[in-house]
Each structure stands twice: as C-alpha cells, then as structure tokens.
Amino acid sequence: MRAKREYRDRSRTEVAVLDALVDRVDDGMTVFELRAAAETEIDDLEDALATLKEDDLIVVESDGDRTLIKPDERVVPDISDDDGPEETIGDWLRDRFPF
C-alpha cells in the first residue's frame, strides 16, 4: 500500500519512509527496518524522519526495549482510495528522475 497522494509531493526518502510505514501500519517499524525498506543512507533517513516528525506525519512509540515508528492515521489511505490507478506516469517519472 502507498501513502495518500497529498503526502507524495515530498523528498524521495520521505515518500519511501511513508510507504514502508503504511505497509506495516499496525506493527510499526524500527529505524533499522525503515533503513532497509527505504534503501537509503542513514543520514538521509535521519533527516527524513526529523522532517516527518516535525510535520506530524509519523508517531514514535517506545516500549522500553524498542522504539517503533508508525504513520499518522491521516497518511494511511482509506480502502475507497484504492479505486484509482496505483501509480501515475508522473509518479513513475518522479521516482526515476532526480528533478
């Protein structure tokens, strides 16, 4: 699953983080899991997480041993949002060319 369209006009790393978190909305992810899912450098991931946290698009929960990151519920698409095409040509181009 992918994050809602209104949250896709962000840096490549931020979008990758949001998409990964939306896929595991109930479980959340650790920083290490996010790094593997987003396939990015740790510094880029750190910057993306800081920006997403400032914008209140992620929630950070700690259970003592682990810190889990989850998407804010407004980022997660409703089932009715799946009616349209999953990826537009603009999305495809933006993912592949560094404009």
C-alpha positions in Angstrom: 0.0 0.0 0.0 1.1 3.6 -0.6 0.7 6.8 1.4 -2.1 9.1 0.3 -1.5 11.2 -2.8 -1.4 14.5 -0.9 1.7 13.3 1.0 3.6 12.1 -2.0 5.0 15.5 -3.0 8.0 15.2 -0.7 11.6 14.1 -1.0 12.2 10.6 -2.3 13.3 9.3 1.1 10.3 10.8 2.9 7.9 9.1 0.5 9.8 5.8 0.8 9.5 6.0 4.6 5.8 6.8 4.5 5.1 4.0 2.0 7.0 1.5 4.1 5.2 2.6 7.3 1.8 2.4 5.6 2.6 -1.2 4.6 3.1 -2.0 8.3 0.6 0.4 9.9 -0.4 -1.8 12.8 3.1 -3.1 13.7 5.3 -0.1 13.1 8.9 -0.3 12.2 12.3 0.3 13.8 14.8 2.6 12.3 16.8 -0.4 11.0 13.7 -1.9 9.3 13.0 1.5 7.8 16.5 1.9 6.5 16.3 -1.5 4.8 12.8 -0.8 3.4 13.7 2.7 2.1 17.1 1.6 0.8 18.7 4.9 1.8 21.7 6.1 3.7 21.3 6.6 7.5 21.9 10.4 7.3 19.1 10.8 4.7 16.8 8.6 6.7 17.5 10.6 9.8 16.7 13.9 8.0 13.5 12.4 6.6 12.4 11.2 10.0 13.0 14.6 11.6 11.0 16.3 8.8 8.2 13.9 9.0 8.1 14.2 12.8 8.0 18.0 12.6 5.1 17.8 10.2 3.3 15.3 12.5 3.1 12.6 9.8 4.7 9.9 12.0 4.3 8.7 15.5 7.2 7.4 17.6 6.4 4.9 20.3 8.8 3.3 22.8 8.0 0.1 24.7 11.2 0.1 26.8 13.4 -2.1 24.6 12.4 -0.9 21.1 11.3 2.3 19.5 8.7 1.9 16.8 7.7 4.4 14.2 4.2 4.4 12.8 2.5 6.6 10.3 -0.1 9.1 11.4 -3.6 7.9 10.6 -4.2 10.7 8.1 -1.3 9.4 5.9 -2.9 5.9 5.6 -5.3 5.7 2.6 -8.8 4.5 3.1 -9.9 1.4 1.2 -12.0 3.7 -1.1 -8.8 5.5 -2.1 -7.7 2.3 -3.9 -10.3 2.8 -6.7 -7.9 4.8 -8.9 -4.7 3.6 -10.6 -1.9 2.8 -8.1 0.9 4.7 -9.9 0.5 7.6 -12.3 3.1 8.3 -15.1 4.1 11.4 -13.1 4.7 9.3 -10.0 6.8 6.9 -12.1 8.9 9.6 -13.6 9.4 11.4 -10.3 10.7 8.1 -8.8 13.2 7.5 -11.5 14.5 11.0 -12.4 16.1 13.3 -9.8 14.3 16.6 -10.6 
